[in-house]
Amino acid sequence: MMDSFLDFMLGPFRVISAFYFDHQLIFNTIIIGLAVYKLYTSTKNRENKSAS
């Protein structure tokens, strides 16, 4: 019964979330890598601007 409520309320998101949970390690690695890259490049840009 609860499963049918979840299917009705979440709709197609249920399929997307199942795909995400199956590949969670890959997605989280990509997201953390992008965040670290963004932090590194923004810090590098700030150092270059303050040195000028």
CHARMM internal coordinates of N, CA and C (Angstrom, degrees):
IC EDIT
DIST 1 N 1 CA 1.4397
DIST 1 CA 1 C 1.5342
ANGL 1 N 1 CA 1 C 110.55
DIST 1 C 2 N 1.3172
ANGL 1 CA 1 C 2 N 116.50
DIHE 1 N 1 CA 1 C 2 N -46.04
DIST 2 N 2 CA 1.4708
ANGL 1 C 2 N 2 CA 119.81
DIHE 1 CA 1 C 2 N 2 CA -179.92
DIST 2 CA 2 C 1.5223
ANGL 2 N 2 CA 2 C 110.60
DIHE 1 C 2 N 2 CA 2 C -63.77
DIST 2 C 3 N 1.3143
ANGL 2 CA 2 C 3 N 116.87
DIHE 2 N 2 CA 2 C 3 N -34.98
DIST 3 N 3 CA 1.4625
ANGL 2 C 3 N 3 CA 120.94
DIHE 2 CA 2 C 3 N 3 CA 179.98
DIST 3 CA 3 C 1.5279
ANGL 3 N 3 CA 3 C 111.27
DIHE 2 C 3 N 3 CA 3 C -63.24
DIST 3 C 4 N 1.3224
ANGL 3 CA 3 C 4 N 117.41
DIHE 3 N 3 CA 3 C 4 N -38.85
DIST 4 N 4 CA 1.4653
ANGL 3 C 4 N 4 CA 119.98
DIHE 3 CA 3 C 4 N 4 CA 178.97
DIST 4 CA 4 C 1.5306
ANGL 4 N 4 CA 4 C 110.94
DIHE 3 C 4 N 4 CA 4 C -68.66
DIST 4 C 5 N 1.3455
ANGL 4 CA 4 C 5 N 118.12
DIHE 4 N 4 CA 4 C 5 N -35.94
DIST 5 N 5 CA 1.4663
ANGL 4 C 5 N 5 CA 120.65
DIHE 4 CA 4 C 5 N 5 CA 175.10
DIST 5 CA 5 C 1.5250
ANGL 5 N 5 CA 5 C 111.10
DIHE 4 C 5 N 5 CA 5 C -63.14
DIST 5 C 6 N 1.3269
ANGL 5 CA 5 C 6 N 116.57
DIHE 5 N 5 CA 5 C 6 N -43.70
DIST 6 N 6 CA 1.4613
ANGL 5 C 6 N 6 CA 120.02
DIHE 5 CA 5 C 6 N 6 CA 179.13
DIST 6 CA 6 C 1.5214
ANGL 6 N 6 CA 6 C 111.41
DIHE 5 C 6 N 6 CA 6 C -63.69
DIST 6 C 7 N 1.3286
ANGL 6 CA 6 C 7 N 116.79
DIHE 6 N 6 CA 6 C 7 N -40.88
DIST 7 N 7 CA 1.4676
ANGL 6 C 7 N 7 CA 119.82
DIHE 6 CA 6 C 7 N 7 CA 177.26
DIST 7 CA 7 C 1.5208
ANGL 7 N 7 CA 7 C 111.24
DIHE 6 C 7 N 7 CA 7 C -61.09
DIST 7 C 8 N 1.3138
ANGL 7 CA 7 C 8 N 116.77
DIHE 7 N 7 CA 7 C 8 N -40.93
DIST 8 N 8 CA 1.4637
ANGL 7 C 8 N 8 CA 120.76
DIHE 7 CA 7 C 8 N 8 CA -179.35
DIST 8 CA 8 C 1.5259
ANGL 8 N 8 CA 8 C 111.53
DIHE 7 C 8 N 8 CA 8 C -69.65
DIST 8 C 9 N 1.3386
ANGL 8 CA 8 C 9 N 117.34
DIHE 8 N 8 CA 8 C 9 N -43.79
DIST 9 N 9 CA 1.4679
ANGL 8 C 9 N 9 CA 120.89
DIHE 8 CA 8 C 9 N 9 CA -175.08
DIST 9 CA 9 C 1.5282
ANGL 9 N 9 CA 9 C 112.25
DIHE 8 C 9 N 9 CA 9 C -75.76
DIST 9 C 10 N 1.3090
ANGL 9 CA 9 C 10 N 117.50
DIHE 9 N 9 CA 9 C 10 N -40.48
DIST 10 N 10 CA 1.4614
ANGL 9 C 10 N 10 CA 120.12
DIHE 9 CA 9 C 10 N 10 CA -175.89
DIST 10 CA 10 C 1.5202
ANGL 10 N 10 CA 10 C 113.27
DIHE 9 C 10 N 10 CA 10 C -89.49
DIST 10 C 11 N 1.2861
ANGL 10 CA 10 C 11 N 117.29
DIHE 10 N 10 CA 10 C 11 N -27.94
DIST 11 N 11 CA 1.4550
ANGL 10 C 11 N 11 CA 121.80
DIHE 10 CA 10 C 11 N 11 CA 177.64
DIST 11 CA 11 C 1.5207
ANGL 11 N 11 CA 11 C 112.05
DIHE 10 C 11 N 11 CA 11 C 59.91
DIST 11 C 12 N 1.3384
ANGL 11 CA 11 C 12 N 117.23
DIHE 11 N 11 CA 11 C 12 N -131.50
DIST 12 N 12 CA 1.4663
ANGL 11 C 12 N 12 CA 120.00
DIHE 11 CA 11 C 12 N 12 CA -175.73
DIST 12 CA 12 C 1.5331
ANGL 12 N 12 CA 12 C 113.16
DIHE 11 C 12 N 12 CA 12 C -69.34
DIST 12 C 13 N 1.3347
ANGL 12 CA 12 C 13 N 118.22
DIHE 12 N 12 CA 12 C 13 N -15.41
DIST 13 N 13 CA 1.4583
ANGL 12 C 13 N 13 CA 119.78
DIHE 12 CA 12 C 13 N 13 CA 178.92
DIST 13 CA 13 C 1.5225
ANGL 13 N 13 CA 13 C 111.25
DIHE 12 C 13 N 13 CA 13 C -63.11
DIST 13 C 14 N 1.3024
ANGL 13 CA 13 C 14 N 116.60
DIHE 13 N 13 CA 13 C 14 N -26.12
DIST 14 N 14 CA 1.4720
ANGL 13 C 14 N 14 CA 120.94
DIHE 13 CA 13 C 14 N 14 CA -179.65
DIST 14 CA 14 C 1.5261
ANGL 14 N 14 CA 14 C 110.55
DIHE 13 C 14 N 14 CA 14 C -62.53
DIST 14 C 15 N 1.3208
ANGL 14 CA 14 C 15 N 117.62
DIHE 14 N 14 CA 14 C 15 N -39.58
DIST 15 N 15 CA 1.4684
ANGL 14 C 15 N 15 CA 121.62
DIHE 14 CA 14 C 15 N 15 CA 178.39
DIST 15 CA 15 C 1.5235
ANGL 15 N 15 CA 15 C 110.10
DIHE 14 C 15 N 15 CA 15 C -69.57
DIST 15 C 16 N 1.3369
ANGL 15 CA 15 C 16 N 116.53
DIHE 15 N 15 CA 15 C 16 N -41.53
DIST 16 N 16 CA 1.4620
ANGL 15 C 16 N 16 CA 121.18
DIHE 15 CA 15 C 16 N 16 CA 179.44
DIST 16 CA 16 C 1.5230
ANGL 16 N 16 CA 16 C 110.19
DIHE 15 C 16 N 16 CA 16 C -64.13
DIST 16 C 17 N 1.3227
ANGL 16 CA 16 C 17 N 117.39
DIHE 16 N 16 CA 16 C 17 N -42.29
DIST 17 N 17 CA 1.4626
ANGL 16 C 17 N 17 CA 119.72
DIHE 16 CA 16 C 17 N 17 CA -179.60
DIST 17 CA 17 C 1.5217
ANGL 17 N 17 CA 17 C 111.01
DIHE 16 C 17 N 17 CA 17 C -67.87
DIST 17 C 18 N 1.3185
ANGL 17 CA 17 C 18 N 118.32
DIHE 17 N 17 CA 17 C 18 N -34.45
DIST 18 N 18 CA 1.4674
ANGL 17 C 18 N 18 CA 120.32
DIHE 17 CA 17 C 18 N 18 CA 176.55
DIST 18 CA 18 C 1.5268
ANGL 18 N 18 CA 18 C 110.23
DIHE 17 C 18 N 18 CA 18 C -64.13
DIST 18 C 19 N 1.3332
ANGL 18 CA 18 C 19 N 117.13
DIHE 18 N 18 CA 18 C 19 N -41.21
DIST 19 N 19 CA 1.4671
ANGL 18 C 19 N 19 CA 120.94
DIHE 18 CA 18 C 19 N 19 CA 176.85
DIST 19 CA 19 C 1.5224
ANGL 19 N 19 CA 19 C 110.87
DIHE 18 C 19 N 19 CA 19 C -63.87
DIST 19 C 20 N 1.3361
ANGL 19 CA 19 C 20 N 116.46
DIHE 19 N 19 CA 19 C 20 N -41.94
DIST 20 N 20 CA 1.4651
ANGL 19 C 20 N 20 CA 120.69
DIHE 19 CA 19 C 20 N 20 CA 179.45
DIST 20 CA 20 C 1.5280
ANGL 20 N 20 CA 20 C 110.59
DIHE 19 C 20 N 20 CA 20 C -62.98
DIST 20 C 21 N 1.3230
ANGL 20 CA 20 C 21 N 117.99
DIHE 20 N 20 CA 20 C 21 N -45.41
DIST 21 N 21 CA 1.4602
ANGL 20 C 21 N 21 CA 120.28
DIHE 20 CA 20 C 21 N 21 CA -178.48
DIST 21 CA 21 C 1.5221
ANGL 21 N 21 CA 21 C 111.61
DIHE 20 C 21 N 21 CA 21 C -66.11
DIST 21 C 22 N 1.3320
ANGL 21 CA 21 C 22 N 117.89
DIHE 21 N 21 CA 21 C 22 N -31.37
DIST 22 N 22 CA 1.4606
ANGL 21 C 22 N 22 CA 120.47
DIHE 21 CA 21 C 22 N 22 CA 177.36
DIST 22 CA 22 C 1.5221
ANGL 22 N 22 CA 22 C 111.60
DIHE 21 C 22 N 22 CA 22 C -68.63
DIST 22 C 23 N 1.3307
ANGL 22 CA 22 C 23 N 117.53
DIHE 22 N 22 CA 22 C 23 N -32.37
DIST 23 N 23 CA 1.4652
ANGL 22 C 23 N 23 CA 122.73
DIHE 22 CA 22 C 23 N 23 CA -176.12
DIST 23 CA 23 C 1.5302
ANGL 23 N 23 CA 23 C 112.04
DIHE 22 C 23 N 23 CA 23 C -117.66
DIST 23 C 24 N 1.3165
ANGL 23 CA 23 C 24 N 117.12
DIHE 23 N 23 CA 23 C 24 N 31.30
DIST 24 N 24 CA 1.4496
ANGL 23 C 24 N 24 CA 122.41
DIHE 23 CA 23 C 24 N 24 CA -173.01
DIST 24 CA 24 C 1.5321
ANGL 24 N 24 CA 24 C 112.45
DIHE 23 C 24 N 24 CA 24 C -62.53
DIST 24 C 25 N 1.3103
ANGL 24 CA 24 C 25 N 118.36
DIHE 24 N 24 CA 24 C 25 N -40.01
DIST 25 N 25 CA 1.4639
ANGL 24 C 25 N 25 CA 121.23
DIHE 24 CA 24 C 25 N 25 CA -178.74
DIST 25 CA 25 C 1.5221
ANGL 25 N 25 CA 25 C 111.27
DIHE 24 C 25 N 25 CA 25 C -61.63
DIST 25 C 26 N 1.3130
ANGL 25 CA 25 C 26 N 117.08
DIHE 25 N 25 CA 25 C 26 N -41.77
DIST 26 N 26 CA 1.4704
ANGL 25 C 26 N 26 CA 121.38
DIHE 25 CA 25 C 26 N 26 CA -180.00
DIST 26 CA 26 C 1.5279
ANGL 26 N 26 CA 26 C 110.52
DIHE 25 C 26 N 26 CA 26 C -65.91
DIST 26 C 27 N 1.3392
ANGL 26 CA 26 C 27 N 116.99
DIHE 26 N 26 CA 26 C 27 N -47.49
DIST 27 N 27 CA 1.4641
ANGL 26 C 27 N 27 CA 120.49
DIHE 26 CA 26 C 27 N 27 CA -178.45
DIST 27 CA 27 C 1.5235
ANGL 27 N 27 CA 27 C 111.76
DIHE 26 C 27 N 27 CA 27 C -63.98
DIST 27 C 28 N 1.3258
ANGL 27 CA 27 C 28 N 117.05
DIHE 27 N 27 CA 27 C 28 N -43.58
DIST 28 N 28 CA 1.4606
ANGL 27 C 28 N 28 CA 119.81
DIHE 27 CA 27 C 28 N 28 CA -179.17
DIST 28 CA 28 C 1.5215
ANGL 28 N 28 CA 28 C 111.44
DIHE 27 C 28 N 28 CA 28 C -66.19
DIST 28 C 29 N 1.3219
ANGL 28 CA 28 C 29 N 117.91
DIHE 28 N 28 CA 28 C 29 N -37.02
DIST 29 N 29 CA 1.4603
ANGL 28 C 29 N 29 CA 121.28
DIHE 28 CA 28 C 29 N 29 CA 177.25
DIST 29 CA 29 C 1.5218
ANGL 29 N 29 CA 29 C 110.61
DIHE 28 C 29 N 29 CA 29 C -62.86
DIST 29 C 30 N 1.3200
ANGL 29 CA 29 C 30 N 117.28
DIHE 29 N 29 CA 29 C 30 N -42.72
DIST 30 N 30 CA 1.4693
ANGL 29 C 30 N 30 CA 121.30
DIHE 29 CA 29 C 30 N 30 CA 179.28
DIST 30 CA 30 C 1.5288
ANGL 30 N 30 CA 30 C 110.15
DIHE 29 C 30 N 30 CA 30 C -64.73
DIST 30 C 31 N 1.3218
ANGL 30 CA 30 C 31 N 118.02
DIHE 30 N 30 CA 30 C 31 N -44.33
DIST 31 N 31 CA 1.4619
ANGL 30 C 31 N 31 CA 121.79
DIHE 30 CA 30 C 31 N 31 CA -178.14
DIST 31 CA 31 C 1.5285
ANGL 31 N 31 CA 31 C 110.89
DIHE 30 C 31 N 31 CA 31 C -65.19
DIST 31 C 32 N 1.3226
ANGL 31 CA 31 C 32 N 117.51
DIHE 31 N 31 CA 31 C 32 N -44.11
DIST 32 N 32 CA 1.4659
ANGL 31 C 32 N 32 CA 120.33
DIHE 31 CA 31 C 32 N 32 CA 179.12
DIST 32 CA 32 C 1.5193
ANGL 32 N 32 CA 32 C 110.38
DIHE 31 C 32 N 32 CA 32 C -66.50
DIST 32 C 33 N 1.3338
ANGL 32 CA 32 C 33 N 117.26
DIHE 32 N 32 CA 32 C 33 N -39.16
DIST 33 N 33 CA 1.4662
ANGL 32 C 33 N 33 CA 120.53
DIHE 32 CA 32 C 33 N 33 CA 177.23
DIST 33 CA 33 C 1.5197
ANGL 33 N 33 CA 33 C 112.10
DIHE 32 C 33 N 33 CA 33 C -61.67
DIST 33 C 34 N 1.3186
ANGL 33 CA 33 C 34 N 117.28
DIHE 33 N 33 CA 33 C 34 N -42.59
DIST 34 N 34 CA 1.4624
ANGL 33 C 34 N 34 CA 120.57
DIHE 33 CA 33 C 34 N 34 CA 177.81
DIST 34 CA 34 C 1.5299
ANGL 34 N 34 CA 34 C 111.70
DIHE 33 C 34 N 34 CA 34 C -65.58
DIST 34 C 35 N 1.3244
ANGL 34 CA 34 C 35 N 117.06
DIHE 34 N 34 CA 34 C 35 N -38.41
DIST 35 N 35 CA 1.4654
ANGL 34 C 35 N 35 CA 120.42
DIHE 34 CA 34 C 35 N 35 CA 179.36
DIST 35 CA 35 C 1.5248
ANGL 35 N 35 CA 35 C 110.75
DIHE 34 C 35 N 35 CA 35 C -66.38
DIST 35 C 36 N 1.3254
ANGL 35 CA 35 C 36 N 117.64
DIHE 35 N 35 CA 35 C 36 N -42.55
DIST 36 N 36 CA 1.4669
ANGL 35 C 36 N 36 CA 120.76
DIHE 35 CA 35 C 36 N 36 CA 178.61
DIST 36 CA 36 C 1.5208
ANGL 36 N 36 CA 36 C 110.21
DIHE 35 C 36 N 36 CA 36 C -65.64
DIST 36 C 37 N 1.3217
ANGL 36 CA 36 C 37 N 117.33
DIHE 36 N 36 CA 36 C 37 N -41.32
DIST 37 N 37 CA 1.4663
ANGL 36 C 37 N 37 CA 120.99
DIHE 36 CA 36 C 37 N 37 CA 177.75
DIST 37 CA 37 C 1.5279
ANGL 37 N 37 CA 37 C 110.79
DIHE 36 C 37 N 37 CA 37 C -61.06
DIST 37 C 38 N 1.3213
ANGL 37 CA 37 C 38 N 116.59
DIHE 37 N 37 CA 37 C 38 N -44.05
DIST 38 N 38 CA 1.4670
ANGL 37 C 38 N 38 CA 120.80
DIHE 37 CA 37 C 38 N 38 CA 179.55
DIST 38 CA 38 C 1.5275
ANGL 38 N 38 CA 38 C 110.95
DIHE 37 C 38 N 38 CA 38 C -64.12
DIST 38 C 39 N 1.3081
ANGL 38 CA 38 C 39 N 117.83
DIHE 38 N 38 CA 38 C 39 N -42.40
DIST 39 N 39 CA 1.4654
ANGL 38 C 39 N 39 CA 120.86
DIHE 38 CA 38 C 39 N 39 CA 177.51
DIST 39 CA 39 C 1.5274
ANGL 39 N 39 CA 39 C 111.16
DIHE 38 C 39 N 39 CA 39 C -63.35
DIST 39 C 40 N 1.3186
ANGL 39 CA 39 C 40 N 117.01
DIHE 39 N 39 CA 39 C 40 N -42.36
DIST 40 N 40 CA 1.4592
ANGL 39 C 40 N 40 CA 121.16
DIHE 39 CA 39 C 40 N 40 CA -179.07
DIST 40 CA 40 C 1.5222
ANGL 40 N 40 CA 40 C 110.84
DIHE 39 C 40 N 40 CA 40 C -65.15
DIST 40 C 41 N 1.3343
ANGL 40 CA 40 C 41 N 117.50
DIHE 40 N 40 CA 40 C 41 N -45.03
DIST 41 N 41 CA 1.4602
ANGL 40 C 41 N 41 CA 119.77
DIHE 40 CA 40 C 41 N 41 CA -177.87
DIST 41 CA 41 C 1.5247
ANGL 41 N 41 CA 41 C 111.35
DIHE 40 C 41 N 41 CA 41 C -70.50
DIST 41 C 42 N 1.3324
ANGL 41 CA 41 C 42 N 118.50
DIHE 41 N 41 CA 41 C 42 N -35.72
DIST 42 N 42 CA 1.4636
ANGL 41 C 42 N 42 CA 119.36
DIHE 41 CA 41 C 42 N 42 CA 179.16
DIST 42 CA 42 C 1.5282
ANGL 42 N 42 CA 42 C 110.43
DIHE 41 C 42 N 42 CA 42 C -70.41
DIST 42 C 43 N 1.3194
ANGL 42 CA 42 C 43 N 118.69
DIHE 42 N 42 CA 42 C 43 N -35.62
DIST 43 N 43 CA 1.4638
ANGL 42 C 43 N 43 CA 121.71
DIHE 42 CA 42 C 43 N 43 CA 176.77
DIST 43 CA 43 C 1.5191
ANGL 43 N 43 CA 43 C 110.22
DIHE 42 C 43 N 43 CA 43 C -67.47
DIST 43 C 44 N 1.3072
ANGL 43 CA 43 C 44 N 116.90
DIHE 43 N 43 CA 43 C 44 N -40.48
DIST 44 N 44 CA 1.4623
ANGL 43 C 44 N 44 CA 121.49
DIHE 43 CA 43 C 44 N 44 CA 179.73
DIST 44 CA 44 C 1.5263
ANGL 44 N 44 CA 44 C 109.72
DIHE 43 C 44 N 44 CA 44 C -65.01
DIST 44 C 45 N 1.3332
ANGL 44 CA 44 C 45 N 117.78
DIHE 44 N 44 CA 44 C 45 N -40.31
DIST 45 N 45 CA 1.4707
ANGL 44 C 45 N 45 CA 120.93
DIHE 44 CA 44 C 45 N 45 CA 179.25
DIST 45 CA 45 C 1.5265
ANGL 45 N 45 CA 45 C 111.28
DIHE 44 C 45 N 45 CA 45 C -66.11
DIST 45 C 46 N 1.3215
ANGL 45 CA 45 C 46 N 117.91
DIHE 45 N 45 CA 45 C 46 N -38.96
DIST 46 N 46 CA 1.4505
ANGL 45 C 46 N 46 CA 120.97
DIHE 45 CA 45 C 46 N 46 CA 178.78
DIST 46 CA 46 C 1.5397
ANGL 46 N 46 CA 46 C 111.56
DIHE 45 C 46 N 46 CA 46 C -65.27
DIST 46 C 47 N 1.3358
ANGL 46 CA 46 C 47 N 116.02
DIHE 46 N 46 CA 46 C 47 N -38.35
DIST 47 N 47 CA 1.4678
ANGL 46 C 47 N 47 CA 120.00
DIHE 46 CA 46 C 47 N 47 CA 178.62
DIST 47 CA 47 C 1.5212
ANGL 47 N 47 CA 47 C 110.12
DIHE 46 C 47 N 47 CA 47 C -66.14
DIST 47 C 48 N 1.3340
ANGL 47 CA 47 C 48 N 118.12
DIHE 47 N 47 CA 47 C 48 N -40.37
DIST 48 N 48 CA 1.4466
ANGL 47 C 48 N 48 CA 121.46
DIHE 47 CA 47 C 48 N 48 CA -179.85
DIST 48 CA 48 C 1.5385
ANGL 48 N 48 CA 48 C 111.35
DIHE 47 C 48 N 48 CA 48 C -66.74
DIST 48 C 49 N 1.3232
ANGL 48 CA 48 C 49 N 118.04
DIHE 48 N 48 CA 48 C 49 N -38.26
DIST 49 N 49 CA 1.4602
ANGL 48 C 49 N 49 CA 121.36
DIHE 48 CA 48 C 49 N 49 CA -179.40
DIST 49 CA 49 C 1.5280
ANGL 49 N 49 CA 49 C 110.91
DIHE 48 C 49 N 49 CA 49 C -70.91
DIST 49 C 50 N 1.3333
ANGL 49 CA 49 C 50 N 117.52
DIHE 49 N 49 CA 49 C 50 N -37.69
DIST 50 N 50 CA 1.4620
ANGL 49 C 50 N 50 CA 119.56
DIHE 49 CA 49 C 50 N 50 CA -178.90
DIST 50 CA 50 C 1.5251
ANGL 50 N 50 CA 50 C 111.19
DIHE 49 C 50 N 50 CA 50 C -74.41
DIST 50 C 51 N 1.3297
ANGL 50 CA 50 C 51 N 118.83
DIHE 50 N 50 CA 50 C 51 N -25.27
DIST 51 N 51 CA 1.4681
ANGL 50 C 51 N 51 CA 122.21
DIHE 50 CA 50 C 51 N 51 CA 179.40
DIST 51 CA 51 C 1.5166
ANGL 51 N 51 CA 51 C 110.51
DIHE 50 C 51 N 51 CA 51 C -76.51
DIST 51 C 52 N 1.3256
ANGL 51 CA 51 C 52 N 119.13
DIHE 51 N 51 CA 51 C 52 N -23.65
DIST 52 N 52 CA 1.4681
ANGL 51 C 52 N 52 CA 121.92
DIHE 51 CA 51 C 52 N 52 CA -177.90
DIST 52 CA 52 C 1.5028
ANGL 52 N 52 CA 52 C 112.90
DIHE 51 C 52 N 52 CA 52 C -78.30
END
COOR INIT
IC SEED 1 N 1 CA 1 C
IC BUILD
